[in-house]
Amino acid sequence: MGQIFIYCGLFLSFLMLLSLYRAVFGPTVLDRLIGTNAVGSKTVVLLILIGLIYGRVDMFVDIALAYGLLNFIAVLAASKYFQKRRGLHDEMP
């Protein structure tokens, strides 16, 4: 069963790399915010998988919940900042 969790974690890490590419090289600020949020969401799932592998799910669930909450607040703050200061849709193509 541990091998399945490891393979799922590797596949999730690959998906995180694709989202990281979108976050770094996104053509607009909105694409970068969505890519950053996707990386954070996948990190929460990866933390739960690590907890399952080590058999300490209770500890890793707490860490994942705290990280997910921080990710949510950070994306909300960044989107509000970019909407007020620079505009999310005011970039040139």
Secondary structure, 3 states (H helix, E strand, C coil): CHHHHHHHHHHHHHHHHHHHHHHHHCCCHHHHHHHHHHHHHHHHHHHHHHHHHHCCHHHHHHHHHHHHHHHHHHHHHHHHHHHHHCCCCCCCC
